[in-house]
Amino acid sequence: MNLSTSFRLQLHDVIAFVGAGGKTTAMFRLAEELVTQGKKIIVTTTTKLGADQVETWHAVSLQYDASNEFIVRVREALQTNLQILIVSDDLPDNKVSGVSTEFIDELAASKIADVILYEADGARMLPFKAPASHEPVVASSTMLLVPVIGISALGLSLDDAHVHRADRVARLAGAQMGDPVTPLMVARVLAHSDGGVKNKPEAARVIALVNQVEDDAQLSSAREIAHLLLGYNSIDAVAIGAVKNAEPIRETHRRVAAIVLAAGAGTRMIGQVKQLLPWRGKTLIENAIDIAAKSIANETLVVLGARAEEIRAVIRNAPARVVLNRDWQVGHSTSIRAGLNALSKKIDAAIFINADQPLLTSEVVNAVIQRYRETDAGIVTPEYAGKRGSPVLFDRRYFQELSNLQGEEGGREVLLKYPAERVQFTDARLGSDVDTIEEYNELT
């Protein structure tokens, strides 16, 4: 996956890179991607850039000045060039200075560039940092803030030889100087209002970038950091990868809700409450909730309708939030709508689990979510022995269309209209559902 896909860039985005562990490389890599896509971009800094880094990036360079005419020069340069680098005076230690936040705001308002990228702090080439009192220098027009951490920081001693401003990291993380750097320490600092999201404009999105991830052990640690970060409302998503690689992003972690659909009356069950049928020491509804709760989904909801109070009494202590669908008799679409309406705006995707699919496993749910992380696809569906089945994951981009379904319409109507990523399973029984007593007896 490339950076622009992972970041879900929008036209006229203004992106600030902060933190440590490869943010300059990430910024220039993203710039290269956007130029390849034919986008007109501006790259700059509100602090300093290494002169050698500037020299290796092949772009038209403009010397910044604060005159009213300078933006006219930028506009003219973009008429004949896809990429413009704006820097200012040469500084000691082989550095160059950049522009003011007011100028970035002026550039953003002019909309002369498709995307503006800038670096907003420094890190002395170390993999982890906390900002000083004077940084990061973030423009109010910033729409995406990208805090960066190098995975190589894990296990290093929390001291100034390995971590930039180690004393500030210790304070924000509740750690002691000399402690080894841990995923929890990283997450606490990146999500802290005085750490990775310091000076974030209120409306800006935040996607943390865990960089330098090359092997499976590092990937496992990065996933742990991502899981911890998504526990903070300040973080919208987490990208994991190595920006120097041909494919810079391996996974993008976004919040996924598991919605267990259990509102139907089960009219073919000869008077029995299908959701409460016994299943391996539990009931079908408890089994479905357990599958969802033990998966890597970030939260679990269960939608009830028919016989709701009886079912609620059985799942009172279950690890799921109950949503009541009072319109369940109207059809399946109302349960989908009830589940989606109950989600926080921080949820990026929903995976719908049927309560009457007893042989489903958490591993299936995890595989579907993992494919979403790897591809950022809008829809991911499992196939059992070549046959499409449930549970299906839908990204938020399809939530409104799902909410517009009527009567007995379900996700299948949306699924048939759009391409989907498919995850293959050889065991057809995993997708089996129970609609009749005969089918239930066969599975038991």
N, C-alpha and C positions, 0 to 999 in steps of 0.2 A: 504494500500500500504506500502511496506517496504522501507527503506531508499535507498537500492541499486537500486531498480527499479526507484524511484523518481530521484536519482542522475544519472541514466543511466551510471553506472560504466563501464569502459573498462579495459581490461587486462593491467596490469602494471601501473594503475593510481596511482598518488601520490596526496593525499588529505590533505589539510591543513584546520583545524578548527580554526576560530577566532571569536572574539566578546564575547558575554555574554548570560546568560540565559539557560545554559545547554549544552555547547559545549563538555565538557568532557563526559557527559552521552551520547550525540549523537555519539561521536567517538567510545566509547565502545559498544554501541548498534549496530552500523554499523559493528564493528569487529565481534560481535556475529553472525550477519546475514551471513557474508562472510565465517566464519568458518563452519556454518551449510551447506553452499553451497560447502564445500570442498576446498575453496580457501586457499592458503598459504599467511599469512598476517604478517606485521610488524607494531607494534604500538609504538609510541614514542612521544617525545616533543622536541621542540627547546628552551623551556623556563623552566617551572616547572609543576609538577603534584602533587596533594595531595597524601601523602603516604597512607592514608586510602583508596583512590580510587584505587590505584595500588594494594593494598592488596586484595581487593574484586574481582578483575578481575583475573580469573584463567587462567594464561598463563605462559609459560616458560619465566623467567626473566633473562636477561643478563645485566651484569654491563659494561657499555660503557667505552672504553678507546680509545685513539687516535692512537693506534699502527696499523701498516700495517696488522697485523695478525687478527685483530678483525673481519673484514668482513668474514674471513674464518670460524671463530667460528659461526657467524650468519648463514652462508651457511650450516654448519654441523647441527646446531640446527633445521633448517627448513627441513632437510631431514627426521626427525622423529617427527616433531611437525607442526601443522597447524598454530599456532599463537606464535609469539615471542614479548615480551615486552622489550624494551631497555630503561634503565634509567641509571643515573650516580650517583653522590654523594648525600648523605643525606644532607638536608639543614635545617635551623631553621624553626619554625612554621609548622612542620610536612609536609615538602615538599621534593621532590626529583628533581634533575636537569636532563636534557636530553642530546641531542646530538647536534653537529654542523650542520649547513645547508650543509656544504661541505660533511659531511658523508651521509646525506640524498641523495644528488646528486650522491654520489658513489653507494649507495644502488640501486637507480633508474637505473643507468647505468648498473649495474650488472644483473638486471632483475631476481634476485633470489626469489623475492616475487611476488605474483600475484597483491597485492595491498599494498601500504604503507600509513598508517594513522598517522597524528601527529597533536598535538595542538601547536599553534604558538604564543599565548599570554595568559594573565590571566585577571580575572575580579573581584576578591575578592568576589565571590559568589553573585554578583549583576546581575540584569537582562538586563542591558543596559550599553554600554560603548563606548568610543572613544579611539583609541590607543594613547599611549605616543610616544614621538619622537624616542624611541629605539625599538618600536614594530610596527607590528608583525614581528617575525623573520621567514621569508618565504624563503624556498629553491627555487632556480631557476628552479628545475626540477618539481615543483608543476604543476599539470595538472587540478586540481579542487580546487577552494577556496570556503569555506563555511562560510560566515558571519552569526552568530547566534544572535537572539534577543529573549528574553523572553517576551511574550505578557503581563505578569504581570507588566511590566514597564509602560504600558499605564495608564495615570491618576496620576502617582506618581509625586511628586515635583522634578524638575530638580535641585538636590543638591547632595552633596557627600554622604549623608546618603542613597540615593536610586539609584544613578547612578555613575558608576565608571568614574572618570575624568569628572565630570559634566561640568566644565568650557570649556573643549575641545568640548564636545557635543554641548554646547550653541553656540560656535564659528562656528562650522561646519553647524549647523542647522539654524543659524540666529535667535536664541532664547535668552531669558533672564533667568538668574539664578532664580529659584523659579517657573518658568512656569510649567504647567502640561505637562507631556510627551504625545505627540500626534502621530498619524500615520504619518503625514507629517514630523515631527521631526525625527522619526525613519527612514523613507525612505531617507531623505536627508543625514543622517549620514551613513547608510549602503551603499549607492551608491557613496559616496564621495571618491575622490582619496586619501584623508587624513583620511578616515574613514574605512568603512568595506572592501573596496577593496584596501587599502593601501598596497604597495609593491607586488601587484599581478604581476606575470610573464606575459609577453605580450600574450602568447598563452593560458594561463589558462582560463578555463570556470569558471563562478561564479554562484553558486546557493545559494541564501539566504535561511536560515531556520528560519521560525517564529515558535518558540517552545512554549510549555505550553498551547496550545489551547485545552480547554476541553469542553466549552459550546458554544451555538449558538451565544451569544453576542460576545465572544472572536473570534469566527470564522468570524463573520461579520467584526470585526476590522482587523483581519488578512487579509481578502480579500481586504480591503481598502489599507492596506500596500502593498500587492502584486500588486495591480493595479498601485499604485504610483511608486513602484520599477521598474515595466516593462516600465515605461516612461523614464528610464535611460538606455543608451546603455551599461553601465558598468555591468548591471545585465542580466544574460541569462535566469534565471528561479527562481521561488520562491516556496519552499516547506512549507506546513502548517501542523502542527500536534503537537503531544505531544510524545516525543521520549521514555518516560517511559511506554507508553501504549502498549497493545498487537499488535495493528496496529498503528505504529508510525506516518504515514503520512496520513492525510485525503484528501489533495488535492495538486497537483502540478500545478502551474500556469505558462504556457508558452505562448508566443505570437502566436495569431491565427489571420490570415487574412481572411476576408470574400470576396470572389471573385464572383461578380455578372456576370453571363454569358449572354450577350445580343448582340451577333454578328450576329445571324442568320437572314436570309431574310424573314422568315415567309411566305413561298410561298403558303401555303394553306389559306392565309388571304385575298384572292381576291384583291390583289393590295394595301391593307392597311399596314401601318407600325405597326406591332404588338406591338412593344415596346412603341409606342405612343398612343395606344388605351386608352380612358378615363377609369379611375378606381377611383370611390369615391372621386372626386374632384382633382385627380392627373392623371398621366399616369401610365401604367404598369411598366415602367422603374423607374419612381420616387418612386413608391410603393416599388419595390424590394430594391432600395437603402436605403429607409427609414427603412425597416425591418433590413437590415444589419447594418446600422449606429446606430440604437437604441439598438442593441444587445451588448453583452459583448465582441465581437470581438475587437481586438486591432486596426485594420484598415480596410478600405473598398476600394476595387478596382472594377471597372466596365469595362468589356471588350466589346468594340464596333467593328463592322465590317461593315455590310450592312447598308447603309443610316446613316453612322456615324456622318456626319456633322449636319444633321437634328436633330438627337438624342442629340448630344453634345450641341446644342443650347438650348434644353429644360432643360438639367441637368447642365447647366453652374455653377449654385450656389449650387449644391448638395454636400453633405459631403462625396465625394468619389473621388479617383484618377482615371482618365480615362486612359485606356490602349487600344491602337489601334491594332487590329488584321488585318493586310493587306492580310492575306491568308485565310480569313474566308470562301471563297468559297470551299476550299479544304476539309473542314469538321470540326466537333465539336472538334476534337483533337487539332486543331490549336489554339482554344480559351483557352483551358486548358493550353497549352504550353505557350501562350502569358501571361496569368495571372501569372503562376508560375515564368516565367523569369523576371517578374517585381517586384518580392518580394525581400526584404532584406534578407541577410543571417541570420539575427536575428529572422526571422519568423520560428516557429517550426511546424506550421500546417496551412492548408487552408481548409475552408469550402466553398463548391461551391453552390451558390444560383442561381436558374434559374429565369430569369426575367419574365417568363410567369406562375408563380405560385402565383397568386394574393391573395389567402386565407392563405398563409403562414404567420406566426407571428414571432416576435422577441423572444417570449417565446420558440418556437420550436428550433430556432437557439441556444438560451441560454442553453436549456436542452441538446442538442448535445455537445456543448462545455463543459458544466459542467460534463458530463459523461467522456469526455476526461481528464478533470482535476482529476477526482476521480480514474481513472483506468490507465491512460497513455497508452491507447490502440492505436494501429497504425491506425485503421479505426473505425469511429463511424457513424452509420446510423440510421435514424428514421424509424419506421414502423407505418403506419396509418391503424388502424383496421386490423392488421396482415399482411399488404402488405408493403414491403420495398419501400422506396421513397427517395426524396431529401428534404433538402440538406445533402450531405455526407461530413464528415470531414476526411481528410487524413493527417497523420503525415508526416513530412519531409522525413522519411525513404522511403516513396513511391513516392517522387517527381520525381525522375529520371525515374521510370517506367511509371508514368503518362505522362511525357514529351516525352517518346518514342512511345506513341500511334499514330496511323496513321488514316487519313481519318475521317470517321464518328465514329470511336471508341471513347468511353467516359470512365468515371470512372467505369462504370459497369464492363468492362473487367478486371480491377484490383480488383474490389470488389469481383468478383466471385472466385478469386484465393486465397483469404486470409480470415481468420476469422475476424469478426467485432463485436464490441459492439453494441447492439441495444437498442434504446430508444422507448418505446411504447406510442402511442397516439390513443385514441379511435375514434376521429373524422376523418373519411376518407377524408373529404373535404379539410382538411389542405394540403393534398398532391396533390390536383387537379392542373393540368396544362392546358394551353390553346393553342391548336394547330390549331383550326378552328374557324370560325365565330360562328358556332353553339355552340361550347363549351363555347366560350366567352359569348354569349347571355344567355346561361343557368346559368352561374355564376352571371351575372349582374341582 
